[in-house]
Amino acid sequence: MLATNKALVKVARLYRTAQADLLGALGLHPGQDVLLWTLARQPDGTLISELASRLGVEQPTVTRSLSRLDSGGWFIREPVPGDRRATRIRLTDKGRAIIPDIEETWRALAETATEGMTPDQESQLISLLEKVRGNLLTVADDTE
């Protein structure tokens, strides 16, 4: 069991580091890519509460992430008519333009991680990782 633990920790840490390096070239941090990509799926924008629900996180988490992205010009905040407390978030042209780069980064990272694997091995890896995730859901809260 110690070897399994060690392997999972090492892979998770290295994946996150590689992800941060690749996203850093785009001016993003891990997590910000998913937030922008999710926003791109909503061409008319979305409420912060809806975005939080789609991401499987709490509203304050989305608010903090948006605050960190605020200066990048990736999105705009719009008031919602009839609800002074609600804010609609909509990608700017700059935000929409980076989505293909985000997807390319994801593709490159996945290809690097699975280099040398046959399609069957890659499929088996996905299946095993989903099994691990399911097992871990018994002790951790994750809605992804």
Disulfide bonds with the S-S distance in Angstrom:
none
